Amino acid sequence: MTQTRVLTGITTSGTPHLGNYVGAIRPAVAASRDPGVESFYFLADLHALIKVQKPERVQRSTLEIAASWLACGLEPDKVWFYRQSEIVEIPELAWFLTCVAGKGILNRAHAYKAAVDKNRLDGEDDDASITAGLFMYPVLMAADILVFNAHKVPVGRDQIQHIEMARDFGQRFNHLYGEHFVLPEALIEESVATLPGLDGRKMSKSYDNTIPLFAPREELKKLIYSIVTDSRAPGEPKPTEGSALFQIYQAFASEEETEAMRRAFAEGIAWGEAKQALFERIDAEIAPLREKYEALMARPQDIEALLIDGARRVRERYGKANMQRLREAVGLRDLSNAGGLSLAEETRAAAVAAFKQYREADGRFYFKLAVGDEVLLQSRGFAAPKDIGQLIGRAKSEDSDALLGALLAASEPVAADARARVAQALQAIREAEEAARQAKAAAAQERAAS
């Protein structure tokens, strides 16, 4: 059975809180037990460097997050669990992708645009205090995904753009160097809960309104009792809509418990009584996990050994082999085995005809077929690059009237003799690629013989 590769990254820039547990850790651990899924979980410590310049904080966060996932039931012998910085293929691939990534696309990244907008609001230069790390973040994220050819990446809606960028960079690389990358898809979990924090806003380190996942029992109780509520007195009905306390309770309770609490709200339960019920319900679930977490935190050397072994295994299984193929693809090869077309031959072949793919400011994807500087076909806009990739893939392998008709139908009106000229250009592309394949095969045979 072919497994779907699903990849999840966890940035090591803070201490896990209840919102992380409900929204990410608990559902991801449950999903990791699906036999049809090959799960990748990594600690994104390279990403953390973009916004955290305190080495001790990065180190401590990495330990806390690793211990949290393990305490919550992640089984490292059944999934790939590793630290991003241990996979040396990731930054190498990030450079390959940097060399094909369009700067215009990176200019439109949400995080970069938000930073520029803030600078403008503050009367600063557009790029004041913006690092190249922030600007290039989407390329590193694409490398995280593409290095293992992940099929799906669970993300929130605000992260969909990064998956689209990874697809774009992978598609551009495939167009230049052959089909090497699976184009990933964003996996949006509509049912994943977003937990409110102490002040009613989304629980987030940015708002300083979090409840640490493994806070000691007394601290947990104190924090829960500090959740903001309104002034309704005991006996006065209380609405569940918009109640942070009720929403948090619902995220931990069964359907029956939730309905019982809903009735209690309608009957005027006192806020103190409701908070005590919430504390007891959360502690019942978290207490056994807290015990495991504290035991793990007491032996950081065991976590370190586990992460190193996890990185070693995933590199042996995927990273090294994938990266070697990509190095070969871009031309970083053993010079003693030089073969294939000469530079002059490749230049002549490329001048015959070529497809060019790109993305315009309107967000849509386009292709053109050109011979030298002359454009034979100019496509209309496509919603997804994979549609173009499939059409061009057919064009390079299929010689049929149906294929030719599909290309012309996908393009703007062209000259009367375009059909014949496009057919001739496509044949030239196929012949050039076949010659290149034969030359590579001959070179491979020669290397094997020697």
C-alpha positions as CSV (number, residue, x, y, z in Angstrom):
1,M,0.0,0.0,0.0
2,T,1.4,3.4,-1.0
3,Q,1.5,5.7,2.0
4,T,0.8,9.4,1.9
5,R,3.7,11.4,3.3
6,V,2.5,14.1,5.7
7,L,5.0,16.6,7.1
8,T,4.6,18.8,10.2
9,G,7.1,21.4,11.4
10,I,7.1,22.9,14.9
11,T,9.1,26.1,15.3
12,T,11.3,26.0,18.5
13,S,10.7,29.6,19.7
14,G,8.6,29.2,22.8
15,T,7.0,27.0,25.4
16,P,4.1,24.8,24.3
17,H,0.7,25.9,25.6
18,L,-2.8,24.5,25.7
19,G,-3.6,26.1,22.4
20,N,-0.7,24.2,20.8
21,Y,-1.9,21.0,22.4
22,V,-5.5,21.3,21.2
23,G,-4.9,22.8,17.8
24,A,-1.7,20.8,16.7
25,I,-0.2,18.3,19.0
26,R,-3.2,16.2,20.0
27,P,-4.7,15.9,16.4
28,A,-1.3,15.3,14.9
29,V,-0.4,12.5,17.3
30,A,-3.8,10.9,16.6
31,A,-3.2,11.2,12.8
32,S,0.3,9.6,13.1
33,R,-1.4,6.3,14.0
34,D,-3.1,6.1,10.6
35,P,-1.4,3.1,8.8
36,G,-2.0,4.8,5.4
37,V,0.2,7.8,6.4
38,E,3.9,8.2,6.7
39,S,4.4,11.0,9.2
40,F,7.3,13.4,9.4
41,Y,7.5,15.7,12.5
42,F,10.5,18.0,12.8
43,L,11.7,20.7,15.2
44,A,12.2,23.8,13.0
45,D,15.2,25.2,14.9
46,L,16.6,26.9,11.8
47,H,13.3,28.8,11.4
48,A,13.5,29.8,15.0
49,L,16.6,31.8,14.3
50,I,14.6,34.2,12.2
51,K,12.9,35.7,15.2
52,V,14.8,34.5,18.3
53,Q,18.4,35.7,18.9
54,K,18.8,34.2,22.3
55,P,20.7,30.9,22.0
56,E,19.5,29.6,25.4
57,R,15.9,30.2,24.4
58,V,16.2,28.2,21.1
59,Q,17.9,25.4,23.0
60,R,15.4,25.3,25.8
61,S,12.4,25.6,23.5
62,T,13.8,22.7,21.4
63,L,14.0,20.5,24.5
64,E,10.6,21.5,25.8
65,I,8.8,21.0,22.5
66,A,10.5,17.6,21.8
67,A,9.5,16.4,25.4
68,S,6.0,17.7,24.9
69,W,5.4,15.8,21.7
70,L,6.8,12.6,23.2
71,A,4.9,13.0,26.4
72,C,1.7,13.4,24.4
73,G,2.1,10.1,22.7
74,L,4.3,10.6,19.6
75,E,6.0,7.3,18.9
76,P,9.5,8.0,17.4
77,D,9.9,4.4,16.2
78,K,6.7,4.7,14.1
79,V,7.2,8.1,12.6
80,W,10.1,10.3,11.4
81,F,11.0,12.6,14.3
82,Y,14.0,14.8,13.9
83,R,15.6,18.2,14.3
84,Q,15.7,20.4,11.2
85,S,19.3,21.5,11.7
86,E,20.5,17.9,11.7
87,I,19.3,17.4,8.1
88,V,22.2,19.0,6.1
89,E,20.3,18.4,2.9
90,I,17.7,21.0,3.8
91,P,19.9,24.1,3.6
92,E,21.6,22.7,0.5
93,L,18.3,22.2,-1.2
94,A,17.2,25.7,0.0
95,W,20.1,27.1,-2.1
96,F,19.1,25.2,-5.2
97,L,15.5,26.5,-4.8
98,T,16.8,30.0,-4.2
99,C,18.3,29.9,-7.6
100,V,15.0,29.2,-9.2
101,A,12.6,31.1,-6.9
102,G,11.2,34.3,-8.3
103,K,12.0,37.4,-6.2
104,G,8.6,38.8,-7.2
105,I,6.9,35.9,-5.5
106,L,8.9,36.4,-2.4
107,N,8.0,40.1,-2.4
108,R,4.4,39.0,-1.9
109,A,5.0,36.8,1.1
110,H,2.6,37.7,3.9
111,A,5.2,38.0,6.7
112,Y,7.5,40.2,4.5
113,K,4.7,42.4,3.3
114,A,3.5,42.8,6.9
115,A,6.9,43.9,8.0
116,V,7.2,46.4,5.1
117,D,3.7,47.8,5.9
118,K,4.7,48.3,9.6
119,N,7.9,50.1,8.5
120,R,5.8,52.4,6.3
121,L,3.4,53.1,9.1
122,D,6.3,54.0,11.4
123,G,7.8,56.2,8.7
124,E,10.8,53.9,8.2
125,D,12.5,52.7,5.1
126,D,10.6,49.7,3.6
127,D,13.3,47.2,4.5
128,A,14.4,48.7,7.9
129,S,15.4,45.9,10.3
130,I,14.1,43.2,7.9
131,T,16.6,40.3,7.6
132,A,17.3,38.2,4.6
133,G,16.2,35.3,6.8
134,L,12.6,36.7,7.0
135,F,12.6,37.4,3.3
136,M,13.8,33.9,2.4
137,Y,11.7,32.0,5.0
138,P,9.4,30.6,2.3
139,V,12.3,29.0,0.4
140,L,13.6,27.3,3.5
141,M,10.1,26.0,4.2
142,A,9.8,24.7,0.7
143,A,13.1,22.9,1.2
144,D,11.7,21.3,4.4
145,I,8.8,19.9,2.4
146,L,10.4,19.1,-1.0
147,V,13.5,17.3,0.4
148,F,11.3,14.4,1.4
149,N,8.7,14.9,-1.4
150,A,5.9,15.3,1.2
151,H,2.4,14.9,-0.3
152,K,0.5,16.9,2.3
153,V,1.4,19.6,4.8
154,P,-1.2,20.4,7.6
155,V,-1.4,24.2,7.9
156,G,-3.7,27.0,9.0
157,R,-5.3,29.2,6.3
158,D,-2.7,31.9,6.9
159,Q,0.0,29.4,5.8
160,I,-1.5,28.2,2.6
161,Q,0.6,30.8,0.7
162,H,3.8,29.0,1.7
163,I,2.6,25.7,0.3
164,E,1.7,27.5,-2.9
165,M,5.2,28.9,-3.0
166,A,6.7,25.5,-2.4
167,R,4.7,24.1,-5.3
168,D,5.8,27.0,-7.5
169,F,9.5,26.5,-6.7
170,G,9.3,22.8,-7.1
171,Q,7.5,23.2,-10.4
172,R,10.1,25.6,-11.7
173,F,12.9,23.2,-10.7
174,N,11.1,20.3,-12.4
175,H,10.7,22.4,-15.6
176,L,14.4,23.1,-15.7
177,Y,15.9,19.8,-14.5
178,G,13.2,17.1,-15.0
179,E,10.5,15.7,-12.7
180,H,12.2,15.4,-9.3
181,F,9.7,16.9,-6.9
182,V,6.2,15.9,-5.8
183,L,4.1,19.1,-5.7
184,P,2.7,19.3,-2.1
185,E,-0.8,20.1,-1.1
186,A,-2.0,22.1,1.9
187,L,-4.0,20.0,4.3
188,I,-6.6,22.3,6.0
189,E,-8.2,20.8,9.0
190,E,-11.5,22.7,9.3
191,S,-12.4,21.0,12.6
192,V,-9.1,21.9,14.4
193,A,-10.0,24.0,17.4
194,T,-8.5,27.5,18.0
195,L,-8.4,27.9,21.7
196,P,-9.0,31.3,23.3
197,G,-6.5,32.6,25.9
198,L,-6.9,34.2,29.3
199,D,-8.2,37.4,27.8
200,G,-10.6,35.9,25.3
201,R,-8.4,36.5,22.3
202,K,-6.7,33.6,20.5
203,M,-4.2,31.9,22.8
204,S,-0.8,33.1,21.6
205,K,2.6,34.0,22.9
206,S,2.2,37.3,21.1
207,Y,-0.7,38.3,23.3
208,D,0.9,36.9,26.5
209,N,-2.3,35.2,27.3
210,T,-1.3,31.5,27.3
211,I,-1.6,28.6,29.7
212,P,1.6,26.6,29.5
213,L,0.8,23.0,28.6
214,F,2.6,21.4,31.5
215,A,2.3,24.1,34.1
216,P,2.4,22.6,37.6
217,R,-1.0,21.8,39.0
218,E,-1.3,24.8,41.3
219,E,-0.1,27.2,38.6
220,L,-2.6,25.7,36.2
221,K,-5.4,26.3,38.7
222,K,-4.3,29.9,39.3
223,L,-4.2,30.6,35.5
224,I,-7.6,29.1,34.9
225,Y,-9.1,31.1,37.7
226,S,-7.7,34.2,36.0
227,I,-9.6,33.7,32.8
228,V,-11.6,36.8,32.0
229,T,-15.4,36.5,32.6
230,D,-18.2,39.0,32.8
231,S,-20.0,40.4,35.9
232,R,-23.0,38.0,35.8
233,A,-23.8,36.8,39.3
234,P,-24.4,33.2,40.5
235,G,-27.9,32.1,39.5
236,E,-27.9,34.5,36.5
237,P,-28.0,32.6,33.1
238,K,-24.7,32.9,31.3
239,P,-24.2,32.7,27.5
240,T,-21.9,30.1,26.1
241,E,-21.4,32.1,22.9
242,G,-18.2,34.1,23.1
243,S,-17.3,32.6,26.5
244,A,-13.6,31.7,26.6
245,L,-14.2,29.5,29.6
246,F,-16.8,27.5,27.8
247,Q,-14.8,27.2,24.6
248,I,-11.8,25.9,26.5
249,Y,-14.0,23.4,28.4
250,Q,-15.5,22.2,25.2
251,A,-12.0,21.5,23.7
252,F,-11.3,19.0,26.5
253,A,-14.8,17.6,27.4
254,S,-16.9,14.8,25.8
255,E,-20.1,15.7,24.1
256,E,-22.1,14.7,27.1
257,E,-19.9,16.8,29.5
258,T,-20.2,19.7,27.1
259,E,-24.0,19.5,27.1
260,A,-24.1,19.3,30.8
261,M,-21.9,22.4,31.1
262,R,-24.1,24.2,28.6
263,R,-27.1,23.5,30.8
264,A,-25.2,24.7,33.8
265,F,-24.5,28.0,32.1
266,A,-28.2,28.4,31.3
267,E,-29.1,27.6,34.9
268,G,-26.6,30.3,36.2
269,I,-23.6,28.4,37.4
270,A,-21.2,30.6,39.4
271,W,-18.0,31.6,37.6
272,G,-15.9,30.1,40.3
273,E,-17.7,26.8,40.1
274,A,-17.3,26.8,36.3
275,K,-13.6,27.5,36.6
276,Q,-13.1,24.7,39.1
277,A,-14.9,22.3,36.8
278,L,-12.7,23.5,33.9
279,F,-9.5,23.0,36.0
280,E,-10.5,19.5,37.0
281,R,-11.3,18.5,33.5
282,I,-8.1,19.8,32.0
283,D,-5.9,18.4,34.8
284,A,-7.5,15.0,34.4
285,E,-6.2,14.8,30.8
286,I,-2.9,16.6,31.3
287,A,-1.7,15.2,34.7
288,P,-0.5,11.8,33.3
289,L,1.1,13.6,30.4
290,R,2.8,16.1,32.7
291,E,4.3,13.2,34.6
292,K,5.8,11.8,31.4
293,Y,7.0,15.3,30.4
294,E,8.8,15.9,33.7
295,A,10.5,12.5,33.4
296,L,11.7,13.3,29.9
297,M,12.9,16.8,30.9
298,A,15.0,15.2,33.6
299,R,16.9,13.2,31.0
300,P,17.7,15.7,28.1
301,Q,20.5,13.4,26.9
302,D,17.9,10.8,26.0
303,I,16.0,13.3,23.9
304,E,19.2,14.4,22.2
305,A,20.1,10.8,21.3
306,L,16.6,10.2,20.0
307,L,16.7,13.3,17.7
308,I,20.1,12.5,16.4
309,D,19.1,8.9,15.6
310,G,15.9,10.2,14.0
311,A,17.8,12.5,11.7
312,R,20.3,9.7,10.8
313,R,17.5,7.3,9.9
314,V,15.5,9.8,7.8
315,R,18.7,11.0,6.0
316,E,19.6,7.4,5.2
317,R,16.1,6.6,4.0
318,Y,15.4,9.8,2.0
319,G,17.7,12.7,2.4
320,K,21.0,11.6,1.0
321,A,19.6,9.7,-2.0
322,N,17.2,12.5,-2.9
323,M,19.9,15.1,-2.7
324,Q,22.4,13.1,-4.7
325,R,19.8,12.9,-7.5
326,L,19.3,16.7,-7.3
327,R,23.0,17.4,-7.3
328,E,23.3,15.3,-10.5
329,A,20.3,17.1,-12.0
330,V,21.8,20.6,-11.6
331,G,25.2,19.6,-12.8
332,L,27.2,19.2,-9.5
333,R,28.8,16.0,-10.8
334,D,31.9,13.9,-10.8
335,L,34.1,15.5,-13.5
336,S,35.8,12.2,-14.3
337,N,32.5,10.9,-15.6
338,A,31.6,13.9,-17.9
339,G,29.2,12.9,-20.7
340,G,26.0,13.9,-22.4
341,L,25.7,16.8,-24.8
342,S,28.4,19.3,-25.1
343,L,27.7,22.9,-24.1
344,A,27.5,23.9,-27.7
345,E,25.1,21.1,-28.5
346,E,22.9,22.0,-25.5
347,T,22.8,25.6,-26.6
348,R,21.8,24.7,-30.2
349,A,19.1,22.3,-28.8
350,A,17.7,25.0,-26.5
351,A,17.6,27.5,-29.4
352,V,15.3,25.2,-31.4
353,A,12.3,25.7,-29.1
354,A,11.4,26.0,-25.4
355,F,8.5,26.3,-23.1
356,K,8.7,29.0,-20.5
357,Q,6.5,29.0,-17.4
358,Y,5.9,31.9,-15.0
359,R,3.5,33.6,-12.7
360,E,2.1,37.1,-13.2
361,A,1.1,39.8,-10.7
362,D,-2.5,38.7,-11.1
363,G,-1.6,35.4,-9.2
364,R,-2.3,33.2,-12.2
365,F,0.2,30.9,-14.0
366,Y,1.2,31.2,-17.7
367,F,3.4,29.5,-20.3
368,K,4.8,30.4,-23.7
369,L,6.3,28.4,-26.4
370,A,9.2,30.3,-28.2
371,V,11.8,29.6,-30.8
372,G,14.6,31.9,-29.9
373,D,13.0,35.3,-29.4
374,E,9.9,34.5,-31.4
375,V,6.8,33.5,-29.4
376,L,4.6,30.9,-31.1
377,L,2.2,30.3,-28.2
378,Q,1.1,32.6,-25.4
379,S,-1.2,30.8,-22.9
380,R,-4.1,32.2,-21.1
381,G,-3.9,32.2,-17.3
382,F,-4.1,29.0,-15.3
383,A,-5.2,28.8,-11.7
384,A,-2.6,26.1,-10.7
385,P,0.9,25.4,-12.0
386,K,0.3,21.7,-12.0
387,D,-2.3,22.1,-14.8
388,I,0.4,23.7,-17.0
389,G,3.0,21.1,-15.9
390,Q,0.7,18.3,-17.0
391,L,0.0,19.9,-20.4
392,I,3.6,20.6,-21.1
393,G,4.6,17.1,-19.9
394,R,2.2,15.7,-22.5
395,A,3.6,18.0,-25.2
396,K,7.1,16.6,-24.6
397,S,6.1,13.0,-24.8
398,E,3.0,12.8,-27.0
399,D,2.7,13.5,-30.7
400,S,-1.0,13.7,-31.5
401,D,-3.6,16.0,-33.0
402,A,-5.5,16.0,-29.7
403,L,-2.4,17.3,-27.8
404,L,-1.8,20.0,-30.4
405,G,-5.4,21.0,-30.2
406,A,-5.2,21.2,-26.4
407,L,-2.2,23.5,-26.5
408,L,-3.8,25.8,-29.1
409,A,-7.1,25.9,-27.1
410,A,-5.2,26.9,-24.0
411,S,-3.5,29.9,-25.8
412,E,-4.4,33.3,-27.1
413,P,-5.3,33.6,-30.9
414,V,-2.1,33.1,-33.0
415,A,-1.1,33.3,-36.7
416,A,-2.8,31.2,-39.3
417,D,0.2,29.0,-39.8
418,A,0.8,28.5,-36.1
419,R,-0.5,25.0,-36.0
420,A,2.2,23.7,-38.4
421,R,4.9,25.8,-36.7
422,V,4.0,24.7,-33.2
423,A,3.9,21.0,-34.4
424,Q,7.4,21.5,-35.8
425,A,8.7,23.1,-32.6
426,L,7.3,20.4,-30.4
427,Q,8.9,17.7,-32.6
428,A,12.3,19.5,-32.3
429,I,11.9,19.6,-28.5
430,R,11.1,15.9,-28.3
431,E,14.1,15.1,-30.5
432,A,16.4,17.2,-28.4
433,E,15.2,15.6,-25.2
434,E,15.5,12.1,-26.6
435,A,19.1,12.9,-27.7
436,A,19.9,14.1,-24.3
437,R,18.4,10.9,-22.7
438,Q,20.3,8.7,-25.1
439,A,23.6,10.6,-24.3
440,K,23.0,10.2,-20.6
441,A,22.2,6.5,-20.9
442,A,25.4,6.0,-22.9
443,A,27.4,7.9,-20.4
444,A,25.9,5.8,-17.6
445,Q,26.8,2.6,-19.4
446,E,30.3,3.8,-20.0
447,R,30.7,4.6,-16.2
448,A,29.3,1.1,-15.3
449,A,31.7,-0.6,-17.7
450,S,34.7,1.3,-16.3
